[in-house]
Every structure is written in structure tokens, then in C-alpha cells.
């Protein structure tokens, strides 16, 4: 019996990436089944689920072996995926004459804290402070990099932040940025929230020819007329008449534009902004840095708003693709699982040519049709119903 039609779609995508030449046939087969399972509605992240939802012909233990011991190179797979992503976004940005955006952020994949008696705890877990939940959470902390235009966004790379290794999240971000070989036909803006814009990371971006647009903490030092002062102290001297109204999307802001030195940078723009419907009090102040001094206030705010894409990715990757649903324990197996999630995510976006949620809807509907066509063809060939049931795991 022929394989399900939507498996051919995944195979075709692998062929486009050039993976069919890089990886063995058994590895490709495993990956097709895994991507199929990950993009199925109701998937929970377990190997049992991958086995079940993808109609995987082999025994479940072969999947566990595939993640832990099988000799395939996940870095090579990631490399091919990254080449393809960059060619897509560069082409898009060039065609529409738009900038390229790179967003940096981290997320925690929460796990259950094992008891002291647990023989096999998941490797690489630790306590990580979650700013969203205002408490420490046990799990893996991942730093992610996304590459996007105004219309398309792809997860690009990730690093596991392991406290024991002694490398900071900033170091990991710099490492990932250095793997970003952009042709730079269009300007590149690296977007980040207030935890990331250290002197070290900003310098690394500028060295690569990238600009930075970032939220700053309000205690960052500015130097108006050469006097060192915290942004929030400086903001006390700003009156409503010193600001201008700027509209971004549906929001209106009162904006004061500061140009000059900030701590760690000789020359930059910092927008001190308040939502127009809120009082100009220190607690409502937002400080947005741009290393590109040519940009207008509207563009700085509009570009920074694109950082929201990475937040959406985290939410969807966890809800829909179970980025944090894995139960494999070996740290290499966990990393391989994340690579397959990234692969499934990019495949979904590529197939819909829109975004992750549209892509998943498309693939899920396609799978439903594919299963029905599979049954229909089998019936036409007068294959016994028990055989069909067995093939579709219903027996």
C-alpha cells in the first residue's frame, strides 16, 4: 500500500532542504513520521504519541533509540534548515524592500522536579527564574533566535542555557548571532527586551553590521549635556509639551527623543515613551534604544513591536507543538527533540506560506483527507478491513 499522501509532502520539503542527500533513508523515514506526529492535533510530546499519531511501522523503542543513540547529525539538519530560512527571508525582504529582523529571547520548558530517589532525572534541568510567573521554575532554559520580516517569521536557532557550563545567556545569544550569515542587502535589526542589551551584546551586533532596537531598563544611565543621570530621573524633567504624539498600530504614545551617549554606547537614540492615555509617571515610562540614528520615532516603535513574534512563537510551540512536552531524559535526546520541533514548525510555515497556526490548520486538514483517501484506495484494491485497521492503528 502506498504511504499516506501528506508524508510525501514532508519528504518533498526535506528534498528541497537538501536533507535527502545528507541523511540516511531510515533517518529520513523517522523524521517524516516525527514531523507528522508533532503537527497532529492532540499530540502531547511523548514517544508513545509520536508512534501512535504518525502510524509509525516500527516498535516504539526504535524511536527512543533514534533520539538517544542513532548516529544522525542534528547540527547538519539545523544547518540546512538555517540556509533555507535565510534564503526565504532575504528574498522576501529584498522583494518588498523591507528590513530583516532578528529577535532574541529565552523561555523555560518546565519539568517536574524529580524526587531525590529518582534514578533517571532529565539532564540539564535547573531552577530558572521566570519573569512572567515571578518565581523560580524547574526545567530547561532555552535562548532562541528568530529571523523575520514584517510578514513571515521563522525560529532560527536555540541554545540550552546551562548554569553549570558558566556561559551566560548573552554569550549564547552572541554565539547564535555569529552563525547568522546574512547577505545584508537589507538593513538588519536585532530586537530584544530589557534583559539583553548589554554593552557586550550590542557591540557584537554592531560588529556584524546589525543595528539594535531594544527595551532598556529605566535605570540605564543617559548623558544629557554630559551629565550622567538615570533615564527615569531624567524623565521627571520632561513635560507633556516636550513630547510628540506617535501612533503605532492602535496605540498612541507620547515620545521624547534623546540622542547622545548612554552607558556602554557613545552614540544612540533613546525614546522615552508613555502611553498617551497614562500619566507621565516613572512607573509608566518605557525606554527604547535604537543604534540606528536615521530611524524616525514611528519606525523605532513599529520595528520594536515586531519582537512580539517571538513571544507568539513560544506560546504556540508549547501549546501546539509541545516544545516542552518531551519525556526523553538524555540531554542530547532533548536537543534532538527541539530540533525536530523547529523542523516541524518551519515545515508548517513553509507549507502555508503564512504563519505557524495557519500552517498547522492546513496540515491537520490535509492529514484528515489523506487518511480518508488511504482507506478509499485500500478498499478499491479490496484489501481486507482488518489489514487497513492494523495499518492505521485502529485494530
C-alpha positions as CSV (number, residue, x, y, z in Angstrom):
1,X,0.0,0.0,0.0
2,X,1.4,3.5,-0.8
3,X,2.3,5.7,2.1
4,X,0.0,8.5,3.3
5,X,-0.1,11.4,0.8
6,X,0.9,14.0,3.4
7,X,4.1,12.0,4.1
8,X,5.0,12.7,0.5
9,X,4.6,16.5,1.2
10,X,7.1,16.2,4.2
11,X,9.5,14.2,2.0
12,X,9.3,16.8,-0.7
13,X,10.2,19.5,1.8
14,X,13.2,17.5,3.1
15,X,14.3,17.2,-0.6
16,X,14.0,21.0,-1.0
17,X,16.2,21.5,2.0
18,X,18.8,19.1,0.6
19,X,18.4,16.7,3.5
20,X,17.8,13.6,1.5
21,X,21.4,13.7,0.4
22,X,22.7,14.4,3.9
23,X,20.8,11.8,6.0
24,X,20.2,8.1,5.5
25,X,16.9,6.7,4.4
26,X,15.9,5.2,7.8
27,X,16.7,8.6,9.5
28,X,14.6,10.5,6.9
29,X,11.7,8.0,7.4
30,X,11.9,8.5,11.2
31,X,11.9,12.3,10.7
32,X,8.9,12.2,8.4
33,X,6.9,10.2,11.0
34,X,8.0,12.6,13.8
35,X,7.1,15.8,11.9
36,X,3.7,14.2,11.1
37,X,3.1,13.4,14.7
38,X,4.2,16.8,16.0
39,X,1.8,18.6,13.7
40,X,-1.2,16.4,14.6
41,X,-3.9,17.8,16.8
42,X,-3.9,16.3,20.3
43,X,-0.1,15.4,20.3
44,X,1.3,15.6,23.8
45,X,5.1,15.2,23.3
46,X,5.6,11.6,24.3
47,X,7.3,8.9,22.2
48,X,4.1,6.8,22.5
49,X,2.2,9.7,20.9
50,X,4.7,10.0,18.1
51,X,4.4,6.3,17.5
52,X,0.6,6.4,17.6
53,X,-0.2,9.6,15.7
54,X,2.2,9.0,12.8
55,X,1.2,5.4,12.1
56,X,4.9,4.5,12.7
57,X,5.5,1.0,11.5
58,X,8.4,0.1,13.8
59,X,8.4,-0.6,17.5
60,X,8.3,2.4,19.9
61,X,11.7,1.6,21.3
62,X,13.3,2.4,17.9
63,X,12.0,6.0,18.4
64,X,13.7,6.2,21.7
65,X,16.9,4.9,20.1
66,X,16.5,7.4,17.3
67,X,16.6,10.3,19.8
68,X,19.3,8.9,22.2
69,X,21.7,6.8,20.2
70,X,21.0,6.8,16.5
71,X,24.0,8.2,14.5
72,X,22.5,11.1,12.7
73,X,23.8,14.7,12.8
74,X,21.2,17.1,14.1
75,X,23.6,20.1,13.6
76,X,23.8,19.3,9.9
77,X,20.0,19.2,9.8
78,X,19.8,22.5,11.6
79,X,22.4,24.0,9.2
80,X,20.4,23.0,6.1
81,X,17.2,24.4,7.7
82,X,19.0,27.7,8.5
83,X,20.3,28.1,5.0
84,X,16.8,27.6,3.6
85,X,15.3,30.1,6.2
86,X,17.8,32.8,5.4
87,X,17.3,32.5,1.6
88,X,13.5,32.8,2.2
89,X,13.6,35.9,4.5
90,X,16.3,37.6,2.5
91,X,14.3,37.1,-0.7
92,X,11.2,38.4,0.9
93,X,12.9,41.5,2.5
94,X,14.5,42.3,-0.8
95,X,11.3,42.0,-2.9
96,X,9.4,44.2,-0.5
97,X,12.3,46.5,0.2
98,X,11.9,45.9,4.0
99,X,14.3,45.4,6.8
100,X,15.2,42.0,8.3
101,X,14.5,41.4,12.0
102,X,16.3,39.1,14.4
103,X,14.6,38.6,17.8
104,X,16.4,37.2,20.8
105,X,14.6,35.9,23.9
106,X,14.5,33.0,26.3
107,X,11.9,30.7,27.6
108,X,11.6,27.9,30.2
109,X,10.4,24.4,29.4
110,X,9.0,23.4,32.7
111,X,9.6,19.9,34.1
112,X,8.5,18.2,37.3
113,X,11.2,18.3,39.9
114,X,12.4,14.7,40.4
115,X,12.4,13.2,43.9
116,X,15.8,12.5,45.4
117,X,15.2,8.9,44.8
118,X,14.6,9.2,41.0
119,X,17.1,7.1,39.2
120,X,16.8,8.9,35.9
121,X,16.2,12.6,36.1
122,X,16.1,14.7,32.9
123,X,19.6,16.0,32.2
124,X,20.4,19.8,32.0
125,X,17.4,20.9,34.2
126,X,17.9,23.6,36.9
127,X,16.0,26.2,38.7
128,X,15.4,29.3,36.5
129,X,13.7,32.5,37.4
130,X,10.6,33.2,35.3
131,X,9.8,36.9,35.0
132,X,6.4,36.0,33.7
133,X,5.5,33.9,36.7
134,X,7.6,35.9,39.2
135,X,9.1,32.7,40.6
136,X,11.7,30.1,40.0
137,X,10.7,27.2,37.8
138,X,12.4,23.8,37.4
139,X,13.2,22.9,33.8
140,X,15.3,23.8,30.8
141,X,16.1,27.4,29.9
142,X,16.4,28.0,26.2
143,X,17.7,31.1,24.4
144,X,16.1,31.4,21.0
145,X,16.8,33.4,17.9
146,X,14.0,34.2,15.4
147,X,14.5,35.6,11.9
148,X,11.6,37.5,10.4
149,X,10.3,40.2,8.0
150,X,7.0,42.1,8.6
151,X,5.1,39.2,7.1
152,X,7.0,36.0,7.8
153,X,8.8,34.7,10.9
154,X,10.9,31.6,11.4
155,X,12.5,30.2,14.5
156,X,16.2,30.0,13.5
157,X,18.4,28.7,16.4
158,X,18.4,27.9,20.0
159,X,20.9,27.2,22.8
160,X,20.3,25.4,26.1
161,X,21.4,27.7,29.0
162,X,23.2,25.5,31.5
163,X,24.3,27.3,34.6
164,X,27.0,24.7,35.3
165,X,28.7,25.5,31.9
166,X,29.4,29.0,33.1
167,X,28.3,30.7,29.8
168,X,25.7,33.5,30.2
169,X,22.6,33.9,28.0
170,X,24.4,36.9,26.5
171,X,27.2,34.6,25.4
172,X,24.8,32.1,23.9
173,X,23.0,34.9,22.0
174,X,26.3,36.2,20.6
175,X,27.2,32.7,19.5
176,X,24.0,32.3,17.7
177,X,24.2,35.7,16.0
178,X,27.7,34.8,14.7
179,X,26.1,31.9,12.8
180,X,23.8,34.3,11.1
181,X,25.4,34.7,7.7
182,X,23.1,37.4,6.2
183,X,23.9,38.9,2.8
184,X,22.9,42.2,4.2
185,X,21.3,43.6,1.1
186,X,18.7,45.0,3.5
187,X,19.3,46.5,7.0
188,X,19.2,44.0,9.9
189,X,17.7,45.0,13.2
190,X,18.3,42.8,16.3
191,X,15.3,43.1,18.7
192,X,15.5,42.3,22.4
193,X,13.8,43.1,25.7
194,X,15.5,44.9,28.6
195,X,17.4,41.8,29.9
196,X,19.7,41.6,26.8
197,X,21.1,44.9,25.7
198,X,24.5,44.7,27.5
199,X,27.5,46.5,26.1
200,X,29.0,43.1,25.0
201,X,25.9,42.0,23.0
202,X,25.3,45.5,21.4
203,X,29.0,45.6,20.3
204,X,28.7,42.0,18.9
205,X,25.7,43.1,16.8
206,X,27.3,46.3,15.5
207,X,30.5,44.4,14.6
208,X,28.4,42.2,12.4
209,X,26.8,45.2,10.8
210,X,23.4,44.8,12.6
211,X,21.5,47.5,14.3
212,X,20.0,47.0,17.7
213,X,16.5,48.1,18.8
214,X,15.9,47.2,22.5
215,X,13.9,48.0,25.5
216,X,16.1,49.5,28.2
217,X,15.7,49.3,32.0
218,X,14.6,52.7,33.2
219,X,17.7,52.9,35.5
220,X,20.1,52.9,32.4
221,X,22.4,55.9,32.5
222,X,22.0,58.7,29.9
223,X,24.3,61.7,29.5
224,X,22.2,64.7,28.5
225,X,24.7,67.7,28.2
226,X,27.4,65.3,29.5
227,X,25.7,64.8,32.9
228,X,25.2,61.2,34.0
229,X,21.6,60.5,35.1
230,X,19.3,57.5,35.2
231,X,16.6,57.6,32.4
232,X,13.8,57.6,35.0
233,X,15.3,60.6,36.8
234,X,15.8,62.4,33.5
235,X,12.2,61.7,32.6
236,X,11.0,63.8,35.6
237,X,12.2,66.9,33.8
238,X,10.2,66.1,30.7
239,X,6.9,67.8,30.3
240,X,4.0,66.9,28.0
241,X,4.9,69.9,25.7
242,X,8.4,68.4,25.2
243,X,6.9,65.2,23.7
244,X,5.2,64.4,20.5
245,X,2.3,62.0,19.8
246,X,3.2,58.9,17.9
247,X,0.7,56.3,16.7
248,X,1.8,52.7,16.3
249,X,-0.9,50.2,15.3
250,X,-3.8,51.0,17.6
251,X,-1.7,52.5,20.4
252,X,-0.7,56.2,20.8
253,X,2.4,57.2,22.7
254,X,3.9,60.5,24.0
255,X,7.5,60.3,22.9
256,X,10.6,62.3,23.9
257,X,13.6,61.6,21.7
258,X,17.1,61.6,23.4
259,X,20.1,61.5,21.1
260,X,23.6,61.0,22.6
261,X,25.6,58.7,24.8
262,X,24.2,56.0,27.0
263,X,26.1,53.8,29.4
264,X,28.1,51.5,27.1
265,X,27.4,53.3,23.9
266,X,28.8,56.7,22.6
267,X,26.0,57.4,20.2
268,X,22.4,56.3,20.1
269,X,18.8,57.2,20.2
270,X,16.7,56.5,23.2
271,X,12.9,57.1,23.1
272,X,11.3,57.9,26.4
273,X,7.7,56.9,25.8
274,X,4.5,56.8,27.7
275,X,1.1,55.5,26.5
276,X,-1.0,58.6,25.6
277,X,-3.8,57.6,28.0
278,X,-1.5,57.2,31.0
279,X,0.1,59.9,33.2
280,X,3.7,60.6,32.5
281,X,4.8,59.0,35.8
282,X,8.1,57.0,36.2
283,X,6.2,53.7,36.6
284,X,4.6,54.1,33.1
285,X,7.9,55.0,31.4
286,X,9.3,52.9,28.5
287,X,12.8,53.4,27.2
288,X,13.5,52.1,23.7
289,X,17.1,52.1,22.3
290,X,18.0,52.3,18.7
291,X,21.6,52.3,17.4
292,X,20.3,53.4,14.0
293,X,20.1,57.2,14.4
294,X,18.5,57.7,11.0
295,X,15.2,56.0,12.0
296,X,12.2,58.1,12.9
297,X,10.3,57.6,16.2
298,X,7.4,55.8,14.5
299,X,9.7,53.3,12.8
300,X,11.7,52.6,16.0
301,X,8.5,51.8,17.9
302,X,7.0,49.9,14.9
303,X,10.1,47.8,14.4
304,X,10.3,47.1,18.2
305,X,6.7,45.9,18.1
306,X,7.9,43.1,15.8
307,X,9.6,41.5,18.8
308,X,6.1,40.2,19.8
309,X,6.6,37.5,17.1
310,X,9.0,35.5,19.4
311,X,6.6,35.6,22.3
312,X,3.8,34.2,20.0
313,X,6.2,31.5,18.8
314,X,7.0,30.4,22.4
315,X,3.3,30.2,23.2
316,X,2.3,28.3,20.0
317,X,5.4,26.0,20.1
318,X,4.4,24.9,23.6
319,X,0.6,24.8,23.1
320,X,0.6,23.3,19.6
321,X,3.9,21.5,19.0
322,X,4.7,20.6,22.6
323,X,8.1,22.3,22.8
324,X,8.1,21.5,26.5
325,X,6.2,18.1,26.3
326,X,9.2,15.8,25.9
327,X,9.9,13.0,28.4
328,X,13.3,11.9,26.9
329,X,16.0,12.3,29.6
330,X,19.3,12.3,27.9
331,X,20.4,15.9,27.1
332,X,21.3,15.0,23.5
333,X,17.9,13.4,23.0
334,X,16.3,16.6,24.4
335,X,18.2,18.8,22.0
336,X,17.3,16.5,19.1
337,X,13.6,16.7,20.1
338,X,13.9,20.5,20.0
339,X,15.5,20.3,16.6
340,X,12.5,18.3,15.3
341,X,10.1,20.8,16.8
342,X,11.9,23.5,14.9
343,X,11.8,21.4,11.8
344,X,8.0,20.8,12.2
345,X,7.5,24.5,12.8
346,X,9.4,25.6,9.7
347,X,7.6,23.0,7.6
348,X,4.2,24.2,8.8
349,X,5.1,27.9,8.0
350,X,6.6,26.9,4.6
351,X,3.5,24.9,3.6
352,X,1.0,27.6,4.4
353,X,3.4,30.5,3.3
354,X,1.9,32.4,6.2
355,X,2.3,31.6,9.9
356,X,2.5,28.7,12.3
357,X,-1.2,28.5,13.3
358,X,-2.4,28.7,9.6
359,X,0.2,26.1,8.7
360,X,-0.9,23.7,11.4
361,X,-4.6,24.0,10.4
362,X,-3.6,23.3,6.8
363,X,-1.5,20.2,7.7
364,X,-4.2,18.8,10.1
365,X,-6.9,19.2,7.5
366,X,-4.6,17.6,4.9
367,X,-3.9,14.7,7.2
368,X,-7.6,14.0,7.6
369,X,-8.1,13.9,3.9
370,X,-5.0,11.8,3.4
371,X,-6.3,9.1,5.9
372,X,-9.7,9.0,4.1
373,X,-8.0,8.7,0.7
374,X,-5.8,6.0,2.1
375,X,-8.8,4.0,3.3
376,X,-10.7,4.7,0.0
377,X,-7.7,3.4,-2.1
378,X,-7.3,0.3,0.1
379,X,-11.0,-0.5,-0.2
380,X,-10.8,-0.1,-4.0
381,X,-7.9,-2.6,-4.0
382,X,-10.1,-4.9,-1.9
383,X,-7.6,-5.0,0.9
384,X,-9.2,-6.7,4.0
385,X,-10.6,-4.2,6.5
386,X,-8.5,-5.8,9.3
387,X,-5.3,-5.0,7.4
388,X,-6.4,-1.4,6.9
389,X,-7.3,-1.1,10.6
390,X,-3.9,-2.5,11.5
391,X,-2.1,-0.1,9.2
392,X,-4.0,2.9,10.8
393,X,-3.5,1.5,14.4
394,X,-7.2,1.1,15.0
395,X,-7.1,-2.7,15.4
